[in-house]
Amino acid sequence: MIIVNLDVMMARRKMSLNELSERVGITVANLSVLKTGKAKAVRFSTLDAICRVLECTPGDILEYRNEE
């Protein structure tokens, strides 16, 4: 199972969903789908932009947990 920790990184950077949306260049709705873990996929270009803006790595945002 993939866990999305976007909300954690946004809180650490004191950044709102609206601000991140503007700086990354994707809609608030699409970011919200990603943030809630309901996204089926994420483009590398989107992940790259999010990491650049939040000054983090993909591993800070995406986490794998074994469902056993």
Sequence and secondary structure as in RCSB ss.txt:
>XXXX:A:sequence
MIIVNLDVMMARRKMSLNELSERVGITVANLSVLKTGKAKAVRFSTLDAICRVLECTPGDILEYRNEE
>XXXX:A:secstr
 EEE HHHHHHHTT  HHHHHHHHTS HHHHHHHHTT  S   HHHHHHHHHHHT  HHHHEEE    
